[in-house]
Amino acid sequence: MMKYRFLFLLLGIIARAFGQDSDLPNDFLKDTFHKQRREKLREKLPANSVAVFFANPVRNRANDVDFIYHQDPDLFYLTGYREPHAVLLVFKDMQPASNGNYNEIIFVQPRNVRAEMWNGRRLGDNGVRTQLGISPAFNNRDFARYGIDFSKFDKILFFDFKNDVRDVASDSSDLSDLIRQFKIKIKYPDSRNLVLQKEPPPTNLDTQGLESIMDQLRGIKTQEEISLIRKAVKISCQAQIEVMKAIRPGMSEREIEGIHQYVFKKYQAEDMGYPSIVGAGHNGCILHYIDNYKPQITNKELILMDLGAEFHGYTADITRTIPVNGKFSEEQKLVYELVLKAQEAAMKICKPGTSFTSIYQATKEIIDKGLIELGIAKPGERHNYYPHGCCHHIGLDVHDRGPYEVLEENMAITIEPGIYIPENSPCDPKWWGIAVRIEDDFLVTRGGFEHLSVLGPRTVKDIEETMKLPSPLDAFVLPDLDKTEKKD
């Protein structure tokens, strides 16, 4: 009995301690935002249907250490819930129940004294009801025995499973168990049996329909989301400015990455929106170069920096390319200004009704013509100096959900043309190793666009002038660890 009294006492202490939220930011998305998103989802669901969303799995980093948890963006968008081992069901219509009708229900991980002592606070079902405004809410261990007749629905919409979720042996209601129990409830077909069948049997399971519905919802940003994206973008721009002021030949790629991330954290950004890309010289020609290992960037190199802060779940995506020594060489300047010209051509047509294809074509025409004029490419030649598209949505993901037909008001997008000339390319060696990408973030408005990342210097003149400014990091010099000696 004494043991249980102690546990209840400890739980009460933890509950009171974690109930104090004065040390948390007060500008998170409100529960009313998430409720409105669920209502919008419900409007788009087909008749007599239910949509099911699972939390992201916990990913193991090494041994008994996991990666920092990141919630499934769709589940976060609809609930604000940031913990693992949960499942949300949103019904098109009201469902009868003895204790009151409902049109949504969520099952979440329960409060646990020991787990919270080691790994931090949990909301539990009561916290989800009171803080996130979702009701009914139950502990996830109740999902297996909760009576939902899925056979009565014309459509059960969910994203198909990737079969990469670990089963926590000590937890009978973790994400793996929730998925297994769900499959039993909906009579999820065994893929081995489907191979033996000429035609799959009729079913009410729909693993495709949610894709377009969530694209439509998340592709158009609300004012609350726009405010968070603006903050993430401003933080990311300021980081680019501070790096321009601080960078010197001899620094490492990782040191440059660290300055960016320090600025992000200084402004209370929780994370990076994606793995940081900091590529000096020929490393910039690797589109998704994330090693950032080069120990010394040299005097004559360009450095391509593609980084974005994630603020309260929403991420920026900004790229700047600058000369390490503060001055573009003639070849670097010519390539840079060609990319800038391509981006500005795309900006001129950035408005509602313009197709994503048209935005890309505007940049490609400028780059193709310019490469020929510079002698880097030959007329009629199919080159690979501009190998990627130039636009994507940003938001809860760096490559966010959204339709890719035409621009619409309140879409948040990037425009990011680039030119990459690897060593041994079929052109004059003076161009080798030059890699330039200029990426900016835009909000599509009723009459055109808002340039969200205008704070970040873009022109050759503005970059070179910014790089002349003093940096507060100039005086921050650490001792050489190889030369330090332990003193008695």
C-alpha positions as CSV (number, residue, x, y, z in Angstrom):
1,M,0.0,0.0,0.0
2,M,2.8,2.4,0.9
3,K,4.4,1.8,-2.6
4,Y,1.1,2.8,-4.3
5,R,0.8,5.9,-2.1
6,F,4.2,6.9,-3.1
7,L,3.5,6.5,-6.8
8,F,0.3,8.5,-6.5
9,L,2.2,11.2,-4.6
10,L,4.9,11.3,-7.3
11,L,2.4,11.4,-10.0
12,G,0.7,14.4,-8.4
13,I,4.0,16.2,-8.0
14,I,4.9,15.5,-11.7
15,A,1.4,16.6,-12.8
16,R,1.6,19.9,-10.9
17,A,5.1,20.5,-12.2
18,F,4.2,19.8,-15.8
19,G,1.0,21.8,-15.4
20,Q,3.1,24.9,-15.1
21,D,3.4,26.1,-18.7
22,S,4.8,29.6,-17.9
23,D,8.2,28.4,-19.2
24,L,6.7,27.5,-22.6
25,P,6.1,29.8,-25.6
26,N,2.7,31.3,-25.8
27,D,2.5,31.6,-29.6
28,F,1.8,28.0,-30.6
29,L,-1.1,27.4,-32.8
30,K,-4.3,27.4,-30.8
31,D,-6.6,24.5,-30.3
32,T,-9.3,26.4,-32.3
33,F,-6.9,26.3,-35.4
34,H,-6.7,22.5,-35.2
35,K,-10.4,22.2,-34.6
36,Q,-11.1,24.3,-37.8
37,R,-8.7,22.1,-39.7
38,R,-10.6,19.0,-38.7
39,E,-13.9,20.7,-39.7
40,K,-12.5,21.5,-43.1
41,L,-11.3,17.9,-43.5
42,R,-14.7,16.7,-42.6
43,E,-16.3,18.9,-45.3
44,K,-14.1,17.3,-47.9
45,L,-14.6,13.7,-46.8
46,P,-16.9,11.5,-49.0
47,A,-20.3,10.5,-47.7
48,N,-20.4,7.9,-44.9
49,S,-16.6,7.8,-44.4
50,V,-13.9,7.9,-41.8
51,A,-10.4,9.2,-42.1
52,V,-7.7,7.6,-39.9
53,F,-4.3,9.2,-39.0
54,F,-1.5,7.6,-37.1
55,A,1.4,9.3,-35.2
56,N,4.9,9.1,-36.6
57,P,7.0,6.2,-35.3
58,V,9.8,6.7,-32.9
59,R,13.1,6.2,-34.8
60,N,16.1,4.6,-33.2
61,R,19.4,6.4,-33.5
62,A,21.8,3.9,-31.9
63,N,21.5,1.4,-29.1
64,D,19.1,2.8,-26.5
65,V,19.0,6.4,-27.9
66,D,16.3,7.5,-30.3
67,F,16.2,10.4,-32.7
68,I,14.4,13.5,-31.5
69,Y,10.8,12.8,-32.1
70,H,9.0,14.6,-34.9
71,Q,5.2,14.3,-35.2
72,D,3.5,13.2,-38.5
73,P,2.7,16.6,-40.0
74,D,-0.9,15.6,-41.0
75,L,-1.7,14.5,-37.4
76,F,-0.1,17.7,-36.0
77,Y,-2.0,19.9,-38.4
78,L,-5.3,18.3,-37.3
79,T,-4.6,18.1,-33.5
80,G,-1.5,19.9,-32.3
81,Y,-0.5,16.6,-30.6
82,R,3.2,16.2,-30.5
83,E,3.7,12.8,-28.9
84,P,4.1,9.3,-30.4
85,H,1.8,6.2,-30.2
86,A,-1.5,7.8,-31.1
87,V,-4.3,7.4,-33.7
88,L,-7.0,9.9,-34.7
89,L,-10.3,9.1,-36.4
90,V,-12.3,11.8,-38.1
91,F,-15.8,10.8,-39.1
92,K,-17.9,12.4,-41.8
93,D,-21.1,12.1,-39.7
94,M,-22.0,11.9,-36.1
95,Q,-21.5,8.5,-34.5
96,P,-24.0,7.3,-31.8
97,A,-22.7,6.4,-28.4
98,S,-24.3,5.8,-25.0
99,N,-22.5,8.8,-23.4
100,G,-23.1,11.2,-26.3
101,N,-22.6,11.4,-30.1
102,Y,-19.2,12.2,-31.5
103,N,-17.6,12.8,-34.9
104,E,-14.0,12.4,-34.0
105,I,-12.0,10.4,-31.5
106,I,-8.3,10.1,-30.5
107,F,-6.3,7.5,-28.6
108,V,-3.1,8.7,-27.1
109,Q,-0.3,7.4,-24.9
110,P,-1.3,7.4,-21.2
111,R,0.3,9.3,-18.3
112,N,3.2,7.3,-16.8
113,V,5.1,8.4,-13.7
114,R,8.4,6.7,-14.6
115,A,8.3,7.5,-18.3
116,E,7.6,11.2,-17.5
117,M,10.4,11.3,-15.0
118,W,12.9,10.1,-17.6
119,N,11.6,11.5,-20.9
120,G,9.3,14.5,-20.1
121,R,5.7,15.4,-19.8
122,R,2.8,13.6,-21.4
123,L,-0.7,15.0,-22.0
124,G,-2.6,11.8,-21.5
125,D,-6.2,11.6,-22.5
126,N,-7.3,14.2,-20.0
127,G,-4.7,16.7,-21.2
128,V,-5.8,16.1,-24.8
129,R,-9.4,17.0,-23.8
130,T,-8.5,20.1,-21.8
131,Q,-5.5,21.5,-23.7
132,L,-6.2,20.4,-27.3
133,G,-10.0,20.4,-27.1
134,I,-10.4,17.0,-28.7
135,S,-13.2,14.8,-27.2
136,P,-13.7,12.0,-26.8
137,A,-10.1,11.1,-26.0
138,F,-8.9,7.8,-24.6
139,N,-5.7,6.2,-23.7
140,N,-4.3,4.1,-26.5
141,R,-4.6,0.9,-24.6
142,D,-8.4,1.3,-25.0
143,F,-8.3,1.2,-28.8
144,A,-8.2,-2.6,-29.1
145,R,-11.5,-3.0,-27.2
146,Y,-13.2,0.1,-28.5
147,G,-16.2,-0.9,-30.5
148,I,-16.2,0.8,-34.0
149,D,-17.9,-1.1,-36.7
150,F,-15.8,-0.2,-39.7
151,S,-17.8,-2.4,-42.1
152,K,-20.6,0.1,-42.0
153,F,-18.6,2.9,-43.8
154,D,-18.5,3.3,-47.5
155,K,-14.9,4.6,-47.3
156,I,-12.2,4.1,-44.7
157,L,-9.4,6.5,-45.7
158,F,-5.9,6.1,-44.4
159,F,-2.3,6.3,-45.7
160,D,-1.0,2.8,-46.4
161,F,1.6,1.4,-44.1
162,K,5.4,1.2,-44.8
163,N,6.0,-1.8,-42.5
164,D,8.9,0.0,-40.8
165,V,7.5,0.5,-37.3
166,R,9.3,-1.1,-34.4
167,D,7.3,-3.1,-31.9
168,V,8.1,-2.1,-28.3
169,A,7.9,-5.4,-26.5
170,S,7.2,-3.8,-23.1
171,D,4.3,-1.8,-24.4
172,S,1.1,-3.5,-25.6
173,S,-0.4,-0.4,-27.0
174,D,2.5,1.3,-28.9
175,L,2.2,2.4,-32.5
176,S,3.0,-1.1,-33.8
177,D,0.1,-2.5,-31.8
178,L,-2.3,0.3,-32.8
179,I,-1.6,-0.5,-36.4
180,R,-2.0,-4.2,-35.9
181,Q,-5.3,-3.7,-34.1
182,F,-6.5,-1.4,-36.8
183,K,-5.7,-3.9,-39.5
184,I,-7.7,-6.5,-37.6
185,K,-10.7,-4.1,-37.2
186,I,-10.8,-3.2,-40.9
187,K,-9.9,-6.7,-42.2
188,Y,-6.8,-5.4,-43.9
189,P,-5.9,-7.8,-46.7
190,D,-2.8,-9.9,-46.4
191,S,-0.6,-9.0,-49.3
192,R,0.5,-12.6,-49.7
193,N,-3.0,-13.6,-50.4
194,L,-3.6,-10.8,-52.8
195,V,-0.8,-12.1,-55.0
196,L,-2.7,-15.4,-55.5
197,Q,-5.9,-13.5,-56.5
198,K,-6.6,-12.4,-60.1
199,E,-8.7,-9.6,-58.9
200,P,-8.8,-8.1,-55.4
201,P,-12.1,-8.4,-53.7
202,P,-14.3,-5.3,-53.3
203,T,-13.4,-3.3,-50.3
204,N,-14.2,0.0,-48.5
205,L,-10.5,0.6,-47.8
206,D,-9.1,3.7,-49.5
207,T,-5.3,4.4,-49.3
208,Q,-5.3,7.0,-52.0
209,G,-8.1,9.5,-51.3
210,L,-6.5,11.3,-48.3
211,E,-3.5,12.4,-50.5
212,S,-5.4,14.9,-52.6
213,I,-7.7,16.0,-49.7
214,M,-4.7,16.9,-47.4
215,D,-2.9,18.5,-50.4
216,Q,-5.8,20.8,-50.9
217,L,-6.1,21.6,-47.2
218,R,-2.4,22.2,-46.4
219,G,-1.6,23.8,-49.7
220,I,-3.6,26.9,-48.8
221,K,-2.2,28.5,-45.7
222,T,-4.3,30.2,-43.0
223,Q,-3.2,33.5,-41.4
224,E,-2.0,31.7,-38.3
225,E,0.2,29.5,-40.5
226,I,1.5,32.5,-42.5
227,S,2.6,34.2,-39.3
228,L,4.7,31.2,-38.3
229,I,6.2,30.8,-41.8
230,R,7.1,34.5,-41.8
231,K,8.9,34.1,-38.5
232,A,10.8,31.0,-39.7
233,V,11.8,32.9,-42.8
234,K,13.0,36.0,-41.0
235,I,15.1,33.8,-38.6
236,S,16.6,32.0,-41.6
237,C,17.4,35.3,-43.4
238,Q,19.1,36.7,-40.3
239,A,21.2,33.6,-40.1
240,Q,22.4,34.1,-43.7
241,I,23.3,37.7,-42.9
242,E,25.3,36.7,-39.8
243,V,27.2,34.1,-41.8
244,M,28.0,36.6,-44.5
245,K,29.5,38.9,-41.9
246,A,31.4,36.1,-40.1
247,I,32.7,33.9,-42.8
248,R,36.4,33.8,-43.5
249,P,38.7,31.5,-45.6
250,G,39.9,28.7,-43.5
251,M,36.7,28.1,-41.7
252,S,35.0,24.6,-42.1
253,E,31.7,23.9,-43.7
254,R,30.5,22.5,-40.3
255,E,31.5,25.8,-38.6
256,I,29.3,27.7,-41.1
257,E,26.5,25.3,-40.4
258,G,26.9,25.9,-36.7
259,I,26.6,29.7,-37.0
260,H,23.3,29.2,-38.9
261,Q,22.0,26.9,-36.3
262,Y,23.1,29.1,-33.4
263,V,21.1,32.0,-34.8
264,F,18.1,29.7,-35.3
265,K,18.3,28.6,-31.6
266,K,18.9,32.2,-30.5
267,Y,15.5,33.1,-32.0
268,Q,13.9,30.1,-30.3
269,A,13.4,28.0,-33.5
270,E,13.0,24.4,-32.2
271,D,14.8,22.7,-35.1
272,M,16.1,22.7,-38.6
273,G,13.4,22.2,-41.2
274,Y,15.6,19.7,-43.1
275,P,19.3,18.5,-43.0
276,S,21.5,21.6,-43.6
277,I,23.3,21.9,-46.9
278,V,26.6,23.8,-46.7
279,G,28.7,23.0,-49.8
280,A,31.9,24.9,-50.6
281,G,33.4,24.7,-54.1
282,H,32.6,21.5,-55.9
283,N,30.6,20.2,-52.9
284,G,28.0,22.8,-54.0
285,C,27.4,20.7,-57.1
286,I,25.9,18.0,-55.0
287,L,22.3,19.0,-54.8
288,H,21.6,17.5,-51.4
289,Y,25.1,17.6,-49.9
290,I,24.6,17.2,-46.1
291,D,28.0,15.9,-45.0
292,N,29.3,19.4,-44.4
293,Y,32.7,17.9,-43.7
294,K,35.2,20.1,-45.5
295,P,37.6,21.2,-42.8
296,Q,38.9,24.3,-44.6
297,I,37.1,26.4,-47.2
298,T,39.5,28.1,-49.5
299,N,39.9,31.7,-50.5
300,K,38.6,31.4,-54.1
301,E,35.6,29.2,-53.5
302,L,31.9,29.9,-53.5
303,I,29.9,28.4,-50.7
304,L,26.3,27.3,-51.2
305,M,24.2,27.4,-48.1
306,D,20.7,25.9,-48.1
307,L,19.2,26.0,-44.6
308,G,15.8,26.7,-43.0
309,A,14.7,27.2,-39.5
310,E,11.7,25.3,-38.2
311,F,9.6,27.5,-35.9
312,H,6.7,25.9,-34.1
313,G,6.4,23.2,-36.8
314,Y,6.7,25.5,-39.8
315,T,9.9,25.7,-41.9
316,A,11.6,28.1,-44.2
317,D,13.7,27.1,-47.1
318,I,16.4,29.7,-48.2
319,T,19.6,29.3,-50.2
320,R,22.3,31.9,-50.6
321,T,25.6,31.4,-52.5
322,I,28.4,33.7,-51.5
323,P,32.2,34.1,-52.2
324,V,34.2,32.9,-49.3
325,N,36.6,35.8,-49.6
326,G,33.9,38.4,-49.9
327,K,34.3,39.2,-53.6
328,F,32.9,37.3,-56.6
329,S,35.4,36.4,-59.3
330,E,34.4,37.4,-62.9
331,E,33.2,33.8,-63.7
332,Q,31.4,33.4,-60.4
333,K,29.7,36.8,-60.9
334,L,28.5,35.9,-64.4
335,V,27.0,32.6,-63.3
336,Y,25.5,34.1,-60.2
337,E,23.8,37.0,-62.1
338,L,22.4,34.5,-64.7
339,V,20.7,32.6,-61.9
340,L,19.5,35.8,-60.3
341,K,18.0,36.9,-63.7
342,A,16.3,33.6,-64.0
343,Q,14.7,33.9,-60.6
344,E,13.5,37.4,-61.2
345,A,11.9,36.3,-64.5
346,A,9.9,33.8,-62.5
347,M,9.0,36.4,-59.9
348,K,7.5,38.6,-62.5
349,I,4.8,36.0,-63.3
350,C,4.3,34.8,-59.7
351,K,0.6,35.4,-59.1
352,P,-2.7,33.4,-58.9
353,G,-3.4,31.5,-62.0
354,T,0.2,31.0,-63.1
355,S,1.1,27.3,-63.5
356,F,4.0,25.8,-61.7
357,T,5.2,24.6,-65.1
358,S,5.3,28.2,-66.4
359,I,7.4,29.3,-63.4
360,Y,9.9,26.6,-64.2
361,Q,10.0,27.3,-67.9
362,A,10.6,31.0,-67.2
363,T,13.8,30.1,-65.3
364,K,14.9,27.4,-67.8
365,E,14.6,29.7,-70.8
366,I,16.8,32.3,-69.2
367,I,19.4,29.8,-68.0
368,D,19.6,27.9,-71.3
369,K,20.1,31.0,-73.3
370,G,22.6,32.4,-70.8
371,L,24.7,29.2,-70.7
372,I,25.0,29.3,-74.5
373,E,26.1,33.0,-74.4
374,L,28.8,32.2,-71.8
375,G,30.0,29.3,-73.9
376,I,29.3,26.8,-71.1
377,A,26.6,25.0,-73.2
378,K,26.3,24.5,-76.9
379,P,23.2,25.4,-79.0
380,G,20.8,22.5,-79.1
381,E,22.8,20.6,-76.4
382,R,20.9,18.8,-73.6
383,H,22.9,19.8,-70.6
384,N,22.6,18.9,-66.9
385,Y,23.7,22.2,-65.4
386,Y,20.1,22.9,-64.2
387,P,18.9,19.5,-63.1
388,H,16.0,20.3,-60.8
389,G,12.6,22.1,-60.7
390,C,12.3,25.5,-59.2
391,C,9.2,25.6,-57.1
392,H,7.6,23.7,-54.2
393,H,5.3,24.4,-51.3
394,I,6.7,25.1,-47.8
395,G,4.9,24.8,-44.5
396,L,4.9,21.9,-42.0
397,D,7.3,20.1,-44.4
398,V,10.1,21.8,-46.4
399,H,8.5,20.1,-49.4
400,D,5.0,20.6,-48.2
401,R,1.7,19.2,-49.2
402,G,-0.1,21.1,-51.9
403,P,-1.5,20.9,-55.4
404,Y,1.0,21.5,-58.2
405,E,-1.2,22.8,-61.0
406,V,-1.5,26.6,-60.7
407,L,-0.7,29.1,-58.0
408,E,-3.5,30.1,-55.7
409,E,-3.8,32.9,-53.1
410,N,-2.2,32.1,-49.8
411,M,0.1,29.4,-51.1
412,A,3.6,29.6,-49.6
413,I,6.2,28.5,-52.2
414,T,9.9,28.7,-53.1
415,I,11.5,29.9,-56.3
416,E,15.0,28.3,-56.6
417,P,16.8,28.2,-59.9
418,G,20.4,27.0,-59.9
419,I,23.4,26.2,-62.1
420,Y,26.0,23.5,-61.1
421,I,29.2,23.0,-63.1
422,P,31.0,19.9,-61.7
423,E,34.7,19.4,-62.3
424,N,35.4,17.7,-65.7
425,S,32.3,19.2,-67.3
426,P,32.5,19.6,-71.1
427,C,33.3,23.3,-70.9
428,D,36.2,25.6,-70.2
429,P,37.8,24.5,-66.9
430,K,37.5,28.1,-65.6
431,W,33.9,27.3,-64.9
432,W,34.5,24.1,-63.1
433,G,33.4,23.9,-59.4
434,I,31.0,26.9,-59.7
435,A,27.7,26.0,-58.1
436,V,25.0,28.7,-57.6
437,R,21.5,28.3,-56.2
438,I,19.4,31.3,-55.1
439,E,16.3,30.2,-53.2
440,D,13.6,32.5,-51.8
441,D,10.3,32.1,-50.1
442,F,7.1,33.7,-51.4
443,L,3.5,34.1,-50.3
444,V,1.1,34.2,-53.3
445,T,-1.3,37.1,-52.7
446,R,-4.4,38.2,-54.5
447,G,-2.6,40.5,-56.9
448,G,0.9,38.9,-57.0
449,F,3.2,37.9,-54.2
450,E,4.9,38.9,-51.0
451,H,8.6,38.3,-51.0
452,L,9.0,36.7,-47.5
453,S,12.7,36.3,-47.6
454,V,13.5,39.8,-48.9
455,L,15.7,40.4,-45.8
456,G,18.3,38.1,-47.1
457,P,20.8,39.9,-49.4
458,R,20.5,38.5,-53.0
459,T,22.3,40.8,-55.4
460,V,26.1,40.7,-55.9
461,K,26.4,44.2,-54.6
462,D,24.3,43.6,-51.5
463,I,26.1,40.3,-50.7
464,E,29.6,41.9,-51.1
465,E,28.5,45.0,-49.0
466,T,27.1,42.7,-46.2
467,M,30.3,40.7,-46.1
468,K,32.3,43.8,-45.3
469,L,30.4,44.4,-42.1
470,P,31.9,43.4,-38.7
471,S,30.6,40.3,-37.0
472,P,30.1,39.8,-33.3
473,L,31.9,36.4,-33.8
474,D,35.1,38.1,-34.9
475,A,36.3,38.1,-31.3
476,F,35.1,34.5,-30.6
477,V,38.3,32.5,-31.0
478,L,38.6,29.1,-29.3
479,P,42.0,27.6,-28.3
480,D,43.7,25.1,-30.5
481,L,43.0,21.8,-28.8
482,D,46.0,20.1,-30.4
483,K,48.3,22.7,-28.7
484,T,46.7,22.9,-25.3
485,E,48.4,21.0,-22.5
486,K,46.8,19.8,-19.3
487,K,48.0,21.9,-16.3
488,D,48.4,20.5,-12.8
